[in-house]
Amino acid sequence: MAHYIHDIPGRLRVKMPAIKGNSNAAGELQRILDEIEGIDSTSVNTLTGSVIVNYDTRSLKSNVILDTLKERGYLDPSKVITNDQYVEAAVSKVGGVISKALIGLFLEQVFEGSALSLLTVLI
């Protein structure tokens, strides 16, 4: 599973498989983040495996937070996808579903919804 990162100045959202359904890991992660100077607030959600970090951009950069998560084993850089990659994958998936639906609709119209007609053509 990939680690999803959405980063805008002052707010960082990271989805991490390590905390999904794992309250012990989520608690440890919360303690780690609480130790970082410049973080205003954090929200760790074990249901979604997501953490939201609000931080002061004058005293902290998101790469410091991400490096800390990496050092502590919560983030695998080789599995990270950005917001743009996430949206692109979702659009591609939706496009595939829509294409299949349109092809199905077209075939249904061509063969007038008759499975027997389709079998006749295939045989």
Summary of the structure (lengths in Angstrom):
residues: 123
radius of gyration: 22.5
end to end distance: 43.2
largest distance: 71.9
contacts: 311
relative contact order: 0.15
helix: 52%
strand: 22%
